[in-house]
Amino acid sequence: MNASFFHRITSISLLLFLSSSLQTNGENNSPEKSKPVDISLRNEVENAIHQSLTVLSKSQQFDGYWSTSDYPGLTALILKAYLKTPVDSEKWANSETVADSVAFILSTVQEDGGIYSRGLQSYNTAISLMALNAYNTPLTSEKPKIDDVDMDAIISKARAFLVDQQQIFESGDNLPYSGGIGYGNSYKHSDLSNTSLAIQALKETRKIVESDQMDADLDWEAAIKFVENTQNLPEVNHQPWASDDPANRGGFVYFPGDSKAGAMKLKSGRTALRSYGSMSYAGLMSFLYAGLEPDDERVVAAVDWLQKNYTLDENPGMGQEGLYYYYYTMAKALDAYGSDTLVLEDGTEIDWRKNLAKRLISLQKHPGYWVNENGRWMESDPNIVTAYSLLALEILYPGL
């Protein structure tokens, strides 16, 4: 596909799209509309977003990608940040930055419907699908026009690809992994991180295919069961490692039987897998996106663990590892939960939106990047960490 095609975009259509982008797909719920708007904090957030989008536009490669062409999902994270911005929306809508990144992502669409280059098919497809859907979803019937590209068809095929990655087992040792999704290729093992991404992508793209009754969809009951199987909640998770000790009850691990935060010996002599922050927010978000209500016992237990372990200083259980993914997942999960207030273990009520916004602003470096000195999960790459931070701020902004 010729990149020049992607510069032929209808300005009016994109303006309509960007003006609506903050209202779509379950993000930015902000139910507590009566609280006063914090104009000062909003201005700080707008300035932080402006600086970051500007500096990212200068680090984009000639072919439209950021950091590496091997993983289009990384470029898709940044593209989505441009498409969700409340700052200079029209300017970025009509920019070469957006057009070139869309062109690059479309160049990685495969015949099987996946969106990937050199592996990690599920991961890259899910993130790219969300970015292309954001680009393709205005409030009106008008859509961005790209020569020779049927975006609806690309989105539908990518959905079908993700659905096909879901693992279903009827019995045997693999049963706890049934309903989940892994990285794909040589990393086929189901895990909560990839499953939560797929759930987000399929949820956010559901509207575009509602009229097509033949469109593939996830086995949502099986997906919910898989997420259950990663939660430390013996009432629903009957695996021997699931623990109801206060330190772990309600939180989540990476996949059934494995926690990146390790294990701990209980007074009873049992070994428990440690719940940790980023996966616990991913688990909460997955439950909510899959349709569970806030008063469901699984959701209540997850929120209880997250309130007891609330901190912005680290990714609970992981220290500085995956810190910015933790911030982004916190913003998405709590936004979906629908309350701006958390009640901490000591009874203190906090406005998590304001706290997280202020924390991210304080961590921004000149001239607009965020960086994690701990490089696990690619967080030493300022492009990736800046994308996480931007997306979090854009979710927070309407509720400030």
C-alpha positions as CSV (number, residue, x, y, z in Angstrom):
1,M,0.0,0.0,0.0
2,N,1.3,3.4,-1.0
3,A,1.6,5.8,2.0
4,S,0.5,8.7,-0.1
5,F,-2.9,7.2,-0.3
6,F,-3.3,7.9,3.4
7,H,-2.9,11.6,3.1
8,R,-6.1,11.9,1.1
9,I,-8.3,12.3,4.1
10,T,-11.5,14.3,4.4
11,S,-10.8,17.0,7.0
12,I,-14.5,17.3,8.0
13,S,-14.8,13.6,8.6
14,L,-11.7,13.5,10.8
15,L,-12.8,16.6,12.7
16,L,-16.1,15.0,13.5
17,F,-14.3,11.8,14.5
18,L,-11.8,13.5,16.8
19,S,-14.5,15.5,18.5
20,S,-16.3,12.3,19.4
21,S,-13.3,10.1,20.3
22,L,-13.4,10.7,24.0
23,Q,-17.0,9.5,24.2
24,T,-16.7,6.0,22.6
25,N,-16.1,2.4,23.6
26,G,-16.6,2.6,27.3
27,E,-13.8,5.0,28.1
28,N,-14.1,8.2,30.1
29,N,-17.3,7.2,32.0
30,S,-16.8,9.9,34.6
31,P,-20.2,9.4,36.3
32,E,-19.7,11.9,39.0
33,K,-20.6,14.9,36.9
34,S,-21.6,17.2,39.8
35,K,-18.1,17.8,41.1
36,P,-16.5,21.1,40.1
37,V,-14.0,21.1,37.2
38,D,-10.4,21.6,38.3
39,I,-9.4,24.1,35.6
40,S,-5.9,24.4,36.9
41,L,-5.2,20.7,36.8
42,R,-6.9,20.4,33.4
43,N,-4.6,23.1,32.0
44,E,-1.6,21.2,33.4
45,V,-2.8,18.0,31.7
46,E,-3.4,19.8,28.4
47,N,0.1,21.2,28.5
48,A,1.6,17.8,29.3
49,I,-0.3,16.2,26.4
50,H,0.7,19.0,24.0
51,Q,4.4,18.6,24.9
52,S,4.3,14.8,24.4
53,L,2.4,14.7,21.2
54,T,4.8,17.3,19.8
55,V,7.9,15.4,20.8
56,L,6.5,12.0,19.6
57,S,5.8,13.5,16.2
58,K,9.6,14.2,15.9
59,S,10.7,10.7,16.8
60,Q,8.4,8.9,14.3
61,Q,10.4,7.0,11.6
62,F,10.1,7.8,7.9
63,D,8.0,4.7,7.3
64,G,5.4,5.8,9.9
65,Y,6.4,3.6,12.9
66,W,7.9,4.3,16.3
67,S,10.8,2.3,17.9
68,T,10.6,-0.8,15.7
69,S,8.8,-2.0,12.6
70,D,8.7,-5.6,14.1
71,Y,5.7,-4.8,16.4
72,P,3.0,-2.7,15.0
73,G,1.2,-2.7,18.3
74,L,3.8,-0.3,19.7
75,T,3.0,2.2,16.9
76,A,-0.7,1.6,17.5
77,L,-0.4,2.6,21.1
78,I,0.9,6.0,20.1
79,L,-1.6,6.3,17.2
80,K,-4.4,5.8,19.7
81,A,-3.0,8.6,21.9
82,Y,-3.1,11.0,18.9
83,L,-6.7,9.9,18.2
84,K,-7.9,10.3,21.8
85,T,-6.3,13.7,22.5
86,P,-8.5,16.6,23.8
87,V,-5.7,18.9,22.8
88,D,-5.2,20.2,19.2
89,S,-7.6,17.5,17.9
90,E,-8.1,19.0,14.4
91,K,-4.4,19.7,14.0
92,W,-3.4,16.1,14.7
93,A,-6.3,14.7,12.8
94,N,-5.0,16.2,9.6
95,S,-1.3,15.6,10.3
96,E,1.1,13.4,8.4
97,T,2.0,11.8,11.8
98,V,-1.5,10.2,12.0
99,A,-1.7,9.4,8.3
100,D,1.7,7.8,8.2
101,S,1.2,5.7,11.3
102,V,-2.2,4.4,9.9
103,A,-0.4,3.6,6.6
104,F,2.3,1.6,8.5
105,I,-0.2,-0.4,10.6
106,L,-2.2,-1.2,7.5
107,S,1.0,-2.4,5.8
108,T,1.2,-5.2,8.4
109,V,-2.2,-6.6,7.9
110,Q,-1.9,-10.3,7.1
111,E,-4.0,-12.6,4.9
112,D,-5.2,-14.4,8.0
113,G,-6.7,-11.1,9.3
114,G,-4.0,-10.6,12.0
115,I,-2.1,-7.4,12.2
116,Y,1.5,-8.3,13.0
117,S,5.0,-8.5,11.5
118,R,7.4,-10.9,13.4
119,G,5.3,-12.7,16.0
120,L,3.3,-11.8,19.1
121,Q,0.3,-12.0,16.8
122,S,-2.5,-11.7,19.4
123,Y,-0.8,-8.8,21.2
124,N,-0.1,-6.8,18.1
125,T,-3.5,-7.5,16.5
126,A,-5.4,-6.5,19.6
127,I,-3.7,-3.1,20.1
128,S,-3.7,-2.4,16.4
129,L,-7.4,-3.3,16.1
130,M,-8.2,-0.7,18.9
131,A,-6.2,2.0,17.1
132,L,-7.7,1.4,13.7
133,N,-11.2,1.3,15.2
134,A,-10.6,4.6,17.0
135,Y,-9.5,6.0,13.6
136,N,-12.6,4.6,11.9
137,T,-15.4,5.4,14.4
138,P,-16.9,8.9,14.2
139,L,-20.3,9.8,15.6
140,T,-21.7,10.5,12.1
141,S,-22.0,8.1,9.2
142,E,-19.0,9.9,7.6
143,K,-15.7,8.1,8.0
144,P,-12.1,8.9,7.1
145,K,-11.6,7.9,3.4
146,I,-8.5,5.9,2.4
147,D,-8.1,4.8,-1.2
148,D,-8.5,1.1,-1.9
149,V,-9.0,0.3,1.8
150,D,-12.1,-1.3,3.3
151,M,-11.4,-0.4,7.0
152,D,-14.6,-2.1,8.2
153,A,-13.5,-5.4,6.5
154,I,-10.0,-5.1,8.0
155,I,-11.5,-4.6,11.5
156,S,-13.9,-7.5,11.1
157,K,-11.2,-9.9,9.9
158,A,-8.9,-8.8,12.8
159,R,-11.7,-9.5,15.2
160,A,-12.1,-13.0,13.7
161,F,-8.4,-13.5,14.0
162,L,-8.5,-12.7,17.7
163,V,-11.5,-14.8,18.3
164,D,-9.7,-17.7,16.7
165,Q,-6.8,-17.3,19.2
166,Q,-9.1,-18.2,22.1
167,Q,-8.1,-21.5,23.5
168,I,-10.9,-23.9,24.5
169,F,-10.3,-27.1,26.4
170,E,-12.9,-29.5,27.6
171,S,-10.8,-31.4,30.1
172,G,-7.3,-32.3,31.1
173,D,-4.4,-30.4,32.6
174,N,-5.0,-27.4,30.3
175,L,-8.5,-26.8,31.5
176,P,-7.6,-23.8,33.7
177,Y,-6.3,-22.1,30.6
178,S,-9.5,-22.6,28.7
179,G,-11.1,-19.4,27.5
180,G,-7.9,-17.4,27.5
181,I,-5.6,-16.0,24.8
182,G,-1.8,-15.9,24.7
183,Y,0.7,-14.0,22.6
184,G,0.3,-16.4,19.6
185,N,2.9,-18.1,17.5
186,S,5.4,-19.9,19.8
187,Y,3.9,-18.2,22.9
188,K,0.5,-19.8,22.8
189,H,0.0,-20.1,26.6
190,S,-3.1,-18.2,27.7
191,D,-2.3,-15.3,30.1
192,L,-4.3,-12.5,31.6
193,S,-2.4,-9.7,29.9
194,N,-3.2,-10.8,26.4
195,T,-6.7,-12.0,27.3
196,S,-7.5,-8.5,28.7
197,L,-6.2,-6.9,25.6
198,A,-8.3,-9.1,23.4
199,I,-11.4,-8.5,25.6
200,Q,-10.8,-4.7,25.3
201,A,-10.4,-4.9,21.5
202,L,-13.4,-7.0,20.9
203,K,-15.5,-4.9,23.3
204,E,-14.4,-1.6,21.6
205,T,-15.1,-2.9,18.1
206,R,-18.4,-4.6,18.8
207,K,-20.5,-1.7,17.4
208,I,-18.9,-1.8,14.0
209,V,-20.1,-5.3,13.4
210,E,-23.5,-5.3,15.2
211,S,-25.3,-5.3,11.9
212,D,-23.4,-8.4,10.7
213,Q,-25.0,-11.4,12.5
214,M,-22.3,-13.7,11.1
215,D,-19.4,-11.8,12.6
216,A,-17.2,-13.9,14.9
217,D,-17.3,-13.2,18.6
218,L,-15.5,-14.4,21.7
219,D,-16.9,-17.2,23.9
220,W,-17.5,-14.7,26.7
221,E,-18.5,-17.2,29.3
222,A,-15.3,-19.1,28.7
223,A,-13.3,-15.9,28.8
224,I,-14.8,-14.9,32.1
225,K,-14.0,-18.3,33.5
226,F,-10.4,-17.9,32.5
227,V,-10.2,-14.5,34.2
228,E,-11.7,-16.2,37.3
229,N,-8.9,-18.8,37.1
230,T,-6.3,-16.0,37.6
231,Q,-8.0,-14.5,40.6
232,N,-7.1,-15.3,44.2
233,L,-10.6,-16.0,45.2
234,P,-11.3,-19.6,46.3
235,E,-15.1,-19.1,46.2
236,V,-14.9,-19.1,42.4
237,N,-11.4,-20.3,41.7
238,H,-11.0,-23.8,42.9
239,Q,-7.4,-24.4,42.0
240,P,-5.2,-25.4,44.9
241,W,-3.0,-22.3,44.7
242,A,-5.9,-19.8,45.0
243,S,-5.7,-18.1,48.4
244,D,-8.0,-16.2,50.6
245,D,-5.3,-14.8,52.9
246,P,-5.7,-11.0,53.3
247,A,-2.5,-10.2,51.4
248,N,-3.7,-11.7,48.2
249,R,-7.5,-12.3,48.3
250,G,-9.2,-10.6,45.4
251,G,-6.1,-9.8,43.4
252,F,-4.9,-11.5,40.2
253,V,-1.8,-13.3,38.8
254,Y,-0.4,-13.6,35.3
255,F,-1.9,-17.0,34.4
256,P,-3.3,-19.9,36.4
257,G,-0.5,-21.2,38.5
258,D,2.0,-18.4,37.8
259,S,2.6,-15.0,39.2
260,K,5.3,-12.6,38.1
261,A,5.3,-11.4,41.7
262,G,6.3,-14.8,42.9
263,A,5.0,-16.9,45.8
264,M,4.7,-16.6,49.5
265,K,4.5,-19.2,52.3
266,L,1.4,-18.8,54.5
267,K,1.3,-19.6,58.2
268,S,-0.8,-22.6,57.4
269,G,2.1,-24.0,55.4
270,R,0.4,-23.5,52.1
271,T,2.2,-21.7,49.2
272,A,0.2,-18.8,47.8
273,L,0.8,-17.0,44.5
274,R,1.2,-13.2,45.1
275,S,-1.4,-10.9,43.6
276,Y,0.1,-7.9,42.0
277,G,-1.1,-4.5,40.8
278,S,-1.0,-4.4,37.0
279,M,-2.6,-7.8,36.6
280,S,-5.2,-7.0,39.2
281,Y,-6.3,-3.9,37.3
282,A,-6.3,-6.0,34.1
283,G,-8.5,-8.6,35.8
284,L,-10.9,-5.9,37.1
285,M,-11.1,-4.3,33.7
286,S,-11.7,-7.7,32.0
287,F,-14.6,-8.5,34.2
288,L,-16.2,-5.1,33.7
289,Y,-15.7,-5.1,29.9
290,A,-17.1,-8.7,29.8
291,G,-20.3,-7.4,31.4
292,L,-20.0,-8.2,35.1
293,E,-21.7,-5.7,37.4
294,P,-19.9,-3.7,40.1
295,D,-21.7,-5.6,42.9
296,D,-20.6,-9.0,41.5
297,E,-18.5,-10.8,44.2
298,R,-15.5,-11.1,41.8
299,V,-15.5,-7.4,41.1
300,V,-16.1,-6.5,44.8
301,A,-13.1,-8.7,45.8
302,A,-10.9,-7.2,43.1
303,V,-11.7,-3.6,44.1
304,D,-11.2,-4.5,47.8
305,W,-7.6,-5.8,47.0
306,L,-6.9,-2.7,44.8
307,Q,-8.0,-0.3,47.5
308,K,-6.0,-2.1,50.2
309,N,-2.9,-2.0,48.0
310,Y,-3.4,1.4,46.4
311,T,-0.2,3.3,45.6
312,L,1.3,5.4,42.9
313,D,4.9,4.9,44.0
314,E,5.2,1.4,42.5
315,N,3.4,-1.4,40.7
316,P,2.3,-3.3,43.9
317,G,4.2,-6.6,44.1
318,M,6.5,-5.7,41.2
319,G,8.2,-2.5,42.4
320,Q,9.2,-0.3,39.4
321,E,8.7,-3.1,36.8
322,G,5.8,-2.4,34.5
323,L,5.0,0.9,36.3
324,Y,3.6,2.8,33.4
325,Y,1.5,-0.1,32.1
326,Y,0.2,-0.2,35.7
327,Y,-0.8,3.5,35.5
328,Y,-2.5,3.0,32.2
329,T,-4.4,-0.1,33.3
330,M,-5.4,1.6,36.5
331,A,-6.9,4.5,34.5
332,K,-8.8,2.1,32.2
333,A,-10.1,-0.2,34.9
334,L,-11.2,2.4,37.4
335,D,-12.8,4.5,34.6
336,A,-14.8,1.4,33.6
337,Y,-15.7,0.8,37.3
338,G,-17.4,4.2,37.3
339,S,-16.4,5.8,40.6
340,D,-13.9,8.7,41.0
341,T,-13.4,7.8,44.7
342,L,-11.5,4.9,46.3
343,V,-11.7,4.2,50.0
344,L,-8.3,3.1,51.3
345,E,-7.6,0.5,54.1
346,D,-7.4,3.3,56.7
347,G,-10.8,4.8,55.6
348,T,-9.3,7.7,53.7
349,E,-11.2,8.6,50.6
350,I,-9.2,9.7,47.6
351,D,-9.9,11.1,44.2
352,W,-7.9,8.6,42.2
353,R,-8.3,10.6,38.9
354,K,-6.7,13.7,40.3
355,N,-4.0,11.8,42.2
356,L,-3.0,9.8,39.1
357,A,-3.0,12.9,36.8
358,K,-0.8,14.8,39.3
359,R,1.6,11.9,39.6
360,L,2.0,11.5,35.8
361,I,2.6,15.3,35.4
362,S,5.3,15.2,38.1
363,L,7.1,12.3,36.3
364,Q,7.1,13.9,32.8
365,K,10.6,14.7,31.6
366,H,11.8,17.5,29.3
367,P,10.9,17.9,26.5
368,G,7.8,15.8,27.0
369,Y,8.7,12.1,27.4
370,W,8.2,9.8,30.2
371,V,10.8,7.1,31.0
372,N,11.0,4.2,33.3
373,E,14.6,3.5,34.4
374,N,13.5,-0.1,35.0
375,G,13.4,-1.6,31.5
376,R,11.3,-4.7,32.0
377,W,8.5,-5.2,29.4
378,M,10.2,-2.6,27.2
379,E,9.5,0.3,29.6
380,S,13.0,1.8,29.1
381,D,11.7,2.9,25.6
382,P,10.4,6.4,26.1
383,N,8.0,6.1,23.1
384,I,6.1,3.2,24.8
385,V,6.1,4.7,28.2
386,T,5.0,8.1,26.9
387,A,2.1,6.4,25.0
388,Y,1.0,4.7,28.2
389,S,1.1,8.0,30.1
390,L,-0.7,9.9,27.3
391,L,-3.5,7.3,27.1
392,A,-3.9,7.4,30.9
393,L,-4.1,11.2,30.9
394,E,-6.6,11.2,28.1
395,I,-8.9,8.9,30.1
396,L,-8.5,11.0,33.2
397,Y,-9.1,14.4,31.6
398,P,-12.9,14.4,31.2
399,G,-13.4,13.6,34.9
400,L,-11.0,16.2,36.3
